[in-house]
Amino acid sequence: MGQVEVMKDLELTDAEQALREYARKIGSMRVEDIDLLSIEGEVRALVEARAREVMAVALKRADTDAPEVEIDGQRWGNRRVDRGEYWSMFGTMAIERSTYQRAGGGRVAVPLDLRLGMVEGRYTPKMARVLTHVIAVTTEEEGAALLACCVASPAACAEGSGCTFRGTQVMERRLRPSPGRARGDVVGEHAREA
């Protein structure tokens, strides 16, 4: 079976289907109707939608459903499933992930965050690097404009699109701890299933 036949057997995601349909639309446009600025924005939004799907798969793959995990030599149990929102270069993704506590309550551990090096329990490492740089070298207004231009297209963040990324929100937060989370809430450097 050739590679083309294998591809036909795979189901397309919504984002893949939308990208293919848009490519067909471009292919049928009259030359005088081609607006490259508009096309570039549309393609970017469609590609970012697919990238968020792939990133969500990677995030879920790093999660665990074990009843207990070991973090820095200590056992953590009381597994719960909690919704987490992660910010990437392609916009935000909300996924269900496992959280753990030690006996008696206290701090919460999120193995997915520990395994992948998530910053502040929300930003992918690349996104955190970009945000840190933008915050360091730009004013709030310049930073918000730069982020809106270069990270997660405005179309990807349109109302109702499922993407909540806004450059101005990031600049307002200035990478402070998330509301309701004290520094050190997520513990340990290494998480593995017990």
Phi, psi and omega in degrees: 000129181279168182298323180297318179296320178298317181298324179294330182285339182281142174280141178275142173284169178302318181293320178296318179297316180297321179295317178297318180296322179292321177299320177296319179299316179297318180298336180258003180288147170287146183305318182290348179265356182285119176245098188298325178299314178294315180299315180300318178296317179295315180298317180300313180299319180292319179293321178295324177299316178294320179298322177295323176299315181292318178299320178297323176297316180297317179298312180297324180296328181279351180280172177223155174241017179297145179292334177222152173228160175248127180232120181050043175082001180244143180275137177237135180229217180050048182298135174226155175256128185226149177279130176238141178249125182243136181257126178236180177295347184253005184115193184258153175229135175252126180224158172275132180219161181278139172235153183224153173226158174277163179305135180092001179086207181098214184299157180249139175247138179238098183306321179305313181297318181292318181296321187262355179074035179296143182260130181056025178067019184211325186261136172295155181305318180295315180298319179297320178298315180297312181299317179300317179295314181299316179297323183287328190244002181229163170284170180300317181293315179298317180298316179298318179294317180297315179296319179296327181281319193250345182233122181053103184302151177305324179295325179291341183249019180295154179307136176079003182275351183089353180256126182250009181294130174220124180305321182292326177296319180297316181295323178294323181289328182049039177055044174277163176301149180297147177303137179081003179236120176278155176304134179089004178302316178269124190248163172080161179253333185228132178237135174216156180294138182282000000 
